[in-house]
Amino acid sequence: MDTEQLKVTPRTLFAIFGTTALAFCGVLVETSMNVTFPTLMQQFHTSMNAVQWVTTAYLLAVAATMVIAGYVQSRFTARSIILTAGAAFAIGGILCAVATNLPIMLIGRIIQAVGTGCAMPLVFALIMRQIPQRKQGMYNGLAGMVIALAPSLGPTYGGTIVEFTTWRLIFIITLPIGVIACLIAAKNVKQPFAVQKSKFAIDQFALIFIALIALTLAANTLGTAGPASVGFIVALIVAVLAFAGFILRSVKSEHPILQVTIFKNYFFALAITIYFLIQFGQIGFTFLLPNFAQLTLGASSMASGAMLLVGSIVSAIVSPLAGRLMDSMGIKHLVRIGSVLLVIATASFSLLASRLTVGLITGIFTIYLVGFALMFNTLLTFGLQQLAPQQMGDGNAAYNTLQQYSGSIGTAIMAALLATGARMAPHANAAHQTLKGAQLGFYFVTAIMVVVLVLSWIITSKKPEASEWE
């Protein structure tokens, strides 16, 4: 189907809006839970290491669901995917709201994760299939703006609720919003892709799932036991072997759950690599900065969450503008300017770590999010435009899986670096230990953004010719 011949109808807009709102609710609840950990530890009588799986298990389940998004979208109708996502969000939310122990909470979070994992890839599939190519940048920017707001709004939303009432309201308030969004999307969605029966490759799914879990365990073990520990080395080896097995099985399979050959496309691979790295930094900072503000600066949970709001609002304005600019002038200048801003912001955090205040953090993080907004959704649009139409589902699945998994790894590594900071100064108070760990985190993200800067200078505004799809 030639997207240039499509017209953007009200039904299409309502379908995209409803699916985007459902995905937003899922991500909002995910990041809201980070500020509830001390409360959950007391209420469920468990440790921080156990409670953190409320977020880690959720992100793993989202990533695992997104891996098979290409298969799901080719096998089931868009309406059935939306209804499944809405039902999972509602059932999981109810379980979490009434949970009396951690296992019930984890079951609810995993069920909700399936809903988010179904909804988010569908947002961009609808845009790439039902919006003219000349407008895809703008629409991806708008949808991405809404979804990207959730990680920064989450700590403020969760912190405010926990401070004044019960954490259970985090789920209760979002529940009707998610259900209404699901119904709006289901009523208006038009089938954007052909549905066909195909065999589900359970062996490939098992391998990629094992790889994701093992790599996350390796990151968690790194913080608690260090890089020389047996647990870290074993988990890392398992992850590498499972990833290698998944790739081999996918290449040889007639029905791969993800066509890994899409990564042979040079510009797609480059765009998705940069996309992963900047998302890693963004989610890592939304974990690191609130903890730094509370433990080192003595800020309240509400204030430490609120300091991310200014950047989120500015980013929300910049994101659709970046999409419009991409539609008119291409991606090259946007990613270059954005990567420079990311390096400036992360280097500022590194150099000023010992002199940071809540106000200074707010300003520097705003600079970071402006650079992030110039790049994030434009990289998604650009990368998907490099693929043939029949590869779009797999490309979309790859982007969304890496988006969620980069958050999981980013959180785990930042937590590991904070723990390393504590080991570096064992006799210091918690404020100084957190400062040491935060400095390591700032240096690490700065190094990553320097890599992003180099890679961004390689990208051109190239768009694929028809012959490249044949």
Salt bridges, closest charged atoms under 4 A:
GLU4 OE1 - ARG134 NH1 2.95
ASP203 OD2 - ARG249 NE 2.79
GLU468 OE1 - LYS462 NZ 3.26
